Amino acid sequence: MEAGRKLGGAIAENGLRLVYGGGMRGIMGAVASGVMSNGGKVLGIIPEFLMDKEASKHELTSLTEVIVTNDMHQRKHRMFEEADAFVTLPGGIGTLEEIVEIMTWAQLGRHRKPMVFANINGFWDPMLSLINHMRGQGFIHTSHLVQPLVIDKAEDIVPAILAAGTGNGADQAIIGKM
């Protein structure tokens, strides 16, 4: 939670916009709160069926902008379109599914946007070992296109993304817990 708030503060302080799944609970809620409490802008993209589970209608009104989608596929596609970079904080199955899809799209040449594993307290070490194993076995073709940044501290994430280049610098996407 602390890492989420720090990341949110850094996003706002660098004049970036948070684009995320719209939930107001958990780590991603902490990121959104960190952005908003530091005067930043937040775009929440949430499927209608998750609105009562992840955020109340009242909570969503605190965001700068909200887009309600019909389903998860529309949500992910819209987040992809709005984002210039992707940060994966510690999370569960939905988080894993989202970053794997983003890496797959990179491998297929669909984007060259920075991808970050926020490896807070080594959370993503098992996943990173698996990716390295797949690469070593030859299953990640065009592996030069699948080069996620691995950042251990929340305060180092935004500077790493800015150094990697984010296109127009206007947006920031965080892929987090569903």
C-alpha positions, -999 to +999 in steps of 0.1 A: +000+000+000+029+023+009+045+016-025+012+024-043+009+057-025+045+066-034+040+057-070+008+078-072+026+108-057+054+104-083+030+102-111+013+134-101+045+152-093+058+145-128+027+158-145+016+124-157-019+110-158-028+077-142-048+054-165-060+023-145-088-001-139-109+022-118-109+003-085-107+023-053-096-006-030-063-023-025-029-013-040-044+004-071-068+024-049-037+036-030-020+046-063-051+065-074-054+082-040-017+091-042-022+107-076-053+126-065-039+138-032-010+153-050-031+172-076-028+147-104-052+134-130-068+100-130-087+081-156-105+050-143-117+025-168-140+000-152-164-026-165-200-021-154-202-055-136-172-045-113-185-011-103-200-022-070-172-046-062-142-023-069-157+011-064-189+028-055-205+053-078-196+080-052-160+070-051-157+070-089-168+107-089-136+116-072-116+106-103-108+131-130-125+109-156-143+075-156-151+053-186-175+024-180-171-005-204-193-035-211-166-061-203-130-068-194-119-070-230-131-035-238-115-023-205-081-037-214-083-025-250-091+010-239-064+010-212-039-001-239-050+027-262-048+054-235-015+043-220+021+051-229+036+027-203+025-002-182+034-008-145+026-041-128+024-038-091+021-069-068-012-085-075-031-117-083-044-137-113-059-107-131-027-087-127-007-116-141-031-120-170-029-084-179+009-080-180+013-113-199-011-100-225+009-067-228+042-086-231+026-108-258+015-078-277+051-064-275+064-097-288+040-095-317+052-060-325+019-043-315+037-018-292+071-006-279+057+010-248+078+006-216+066-023-194+076-024-157+075-051-131+073-032-098+092-059-079+085-046-044+101-069-018+109-094-046+072-101-053+078-108-090+110-129-087+092-162-095+076-147-126+109-132-137+126-165-133+099-182-154+103-156-182+140-161-182+135-198-183+111-195-213+136-172-230+164-197-224+143-225-238+136-205-270+099-199-263+100-162-263+107-154-300+118-119-308+128-117-272+144-083-279+108-070-280+100-084-245+123-065-222+103-054-192+120-031-168+124-046-133+122-019-106+125-027-069+115+006-054+083+026-060+102+059-061+124+046-090+095+036-113+086+070-129+122+081-135+129+047-152+098+051-174+107+087-183+143+076-192+129+047-213+107+071-232+069+072-231+059+087-264+042+120-257+048+118-220+011+126-213-002+093-200+008+066-176-009+033-173-008+011-143-020-025-147-029-038-113-053-059-093-086-065-109 
